[in-house]
Every structure is written in structure tokens, then in C-alpha cells.
């Protein structure tokens, strides 16, 4: 009898994204009948935030100081806030300067704009309006200049830089103000372009290579399985680029043959994926508190300030909040761009473990500082770019077929990764994306006002 193992997100696995794009364009989707009469699902219902799992609630209670009722309300509020932020992002256009959540038990959505006349429209959506000088596009342009300068600049004394939405600036974390000033100057920026935070810490990769469901690379180094994925008829899991190179062979936690790295990128990005043999079965599960499974239903990106939980083999299941997206980290082993910074603790061996917001996949552990005794900072590689760049489909409780991402207006299709602001055609109507996600089969625009609005 064949013994089949489940490819789960148990404990920690480094997942990532790379450059294998599916090139086949799917046929146009036939017009879908009108949705049934009655109210459409709310954002919380679409994202499963109204049905939180016990492991998520228990960890939020422990790590965020919430009661189960407060944790449940927070998950629902964060799901609804993501939709409202998406609508405002689309309506504000180039004036949009970011959206984030603040507060612990009663989360408040904050949306920034560069035009005072936008304030009434923002408050009408139940958000706090903030008028700032720089748009989100302006801030990302500054970060891109720093990213470009880091190619030729020694960043050992400037290990971190990121878009700080509440401060409306790009912040450079450095070991001295002189080091930060030199880095900013090397990027062709003036002293006012970026804020400086002096710190003695430097992020490190969290990899003495143990993980959720541990796996071994070429019989020696050890990492962990993250989110299960499929590509066509092949199944496997995402992991970190610093775990192994393309062609490296893996064995499972029980030392049986498992699979092969199909692609790997590090530094620049920290991503790879492993295709497994037929002895292993991909599931939608991530290992939560007490070994209980959290079933993943999608990959809708959470806002800065939202609660997020992580699974790892060294320290188990822990929660915290998202601090910033769009973070560049200079590890001793190389620089990685586009990471998300969190307050979740982690330790070596937790590398590659899955980050989830409710039941929505967010990313996989890359590295960080500190530990789970004194606290720390952990960075994760966002999962949606991973899925898009490798042409992968996230294994979910109700997954759709894989399809490539296009940049022009396109027909909506399950399996594609859609960025916030993308425009699609579905059933003869144009829709604009509210929140970055990989489309699931049941998430057609006509049925998910949490994710789409008519363009």
C-alpha cells in the first residue's frame, strides 16, 4: 500500500517566487449568468474572516492580548477595511498615498491623499483621512532609487529601507546617521528624501534550516514546507531560494524521497519551488496552534496594521501585526527587495514558514531579528508575486485552474494573480480589482464585491 504524505505548511518552509511564466493564454471565459437574487457576500464572508479557526483565535489571544470575541471582530473589521481601502485607492488614483490600520481591539482604517478636497470621500467610506505631501508613487520612486544604489553600495551598515506609510516617507535603518547619509547620497537623493532610524541590529536569514514539515536538501541542509502549490498536473510546495538551487533533490521529514527544486532565486528575491513525487499529496493546510490545521482559502493581501500569524518548526505558531509592505532588506548573504515587515517573533529554523491573515495566505518567512523570548522583527516574502512569477496555483480549499497574468485589460480567469487596480472584463462588464489576490474559482467579479468593483 502506498503511503501518501501531505504537503502542508507545518511549522516553517521558505517559499518564494521566481521567473517561470506560463505562456498559454486560456480561452475567453463564457458569459456567466447573473448571480442569484439576494445580497452578495460581504468581504468577511468572501475571505472567510467570519469563520476563524480556533488556532488563529488562540494565537491572537496570546500574542495580541485579545479575547476570542475581540479577535473575531478584528478579523472581520480587517477584511471589510481592505475592501473599503481598495475602493478608495481606485477612486483617488494618482493622489492615493497609502492605507493602513491602527489600533488593537477597535481597528481604524486610515487613508492618505495629497489633495484636501478628497477628505469627504474618504470619510464617507468610514475611514480616517490624512492629507500628506507625497503620493504612494512618489515614495516607491524613492525606494527604487535606493534599491538601484544598493547594487553598487556596501549596505552592511544600512541593512534596511522601506516605505513608511504613516510617516509619508521612505525610512533607512542604519548603524549610524553618517552611513545612512552616504547611502541616500549614493542614490542621488537629498537628505530630505528619506528618514533615518539608527539601530545596531541587522536582520539575518532564519535558517538553521528546520521547518514545519521538515525536508532535507541533498541529504544535508534542512528547510520546511510552506504553502502547497500546483503547476499544471504537477504538485509541490514553495520555499526559499537560500534553501537550495535548481536541481537540488529533497527528502521528506521521514527521510523518504520527496522531490526536486524546479527554480530558485536568491538574493534579489528569496524564492524557490519544489515539485514532489507521487508519494506526496498537496493539501490546503497550514499547521496551527497545537498541531491543528488552518485551511487556506485564498491569498488576498492584508493591509499594513492587520493581524498576521506565522507557523514555524522552532517556535510554533505566533501572531503579530504587519508593519510595512515594500521593504528592502540587506542580509549578510545578499539583498532582498519587496519583503513585508512584521512584529511576529521568529527564530532560526522558522525560515520559510507560512504567514496567514485569518485564512488568507500572505507569504513565507525570510529572515529577521530577535527571538520569541525577548521579541523581534520578522520579514516574509509575499506569496502573490511568488505564484505569479512561477506560474503556480495556491492549493486552497476551493482552488481554480492555473493561468498566466497579463498586463493589458483581460478576461477574468481563476488562477490569475490580480494586483489592486487591475482592470478585467467579465460577462461583458469591466471590473477593477480592489485587493491583490490570486483569483479562486468561486471569486468571479459578479459575486465578490469585496474584491472587485465595476470600472
Helices and strands as residue ranges (DSSP letters): E 5-7, H 43-47, H 54-64, H 68-92, G 93-95, E 96-102, E 108-113, G 116-118, H 119-124, E 128-131, H 136-150, E 160-164, E 169-174, H 177-186, G 191-193, E 194-198, E 204-205, E 214-217, E 221-224, E 228-231, E 234-239, G 241-243, E 249-251, E 257-265, E 271-276, E 280-282, E 285-287, G 289-291, E 293-295, E 307-312, E 316-331, E 334-342, E 354-357, E 360-371, E 375-382, H 383-390, E 393-394, E 410-411, E 417-418, E 423-426, E 429-433, E 437-438, G 445-447, E 452-454
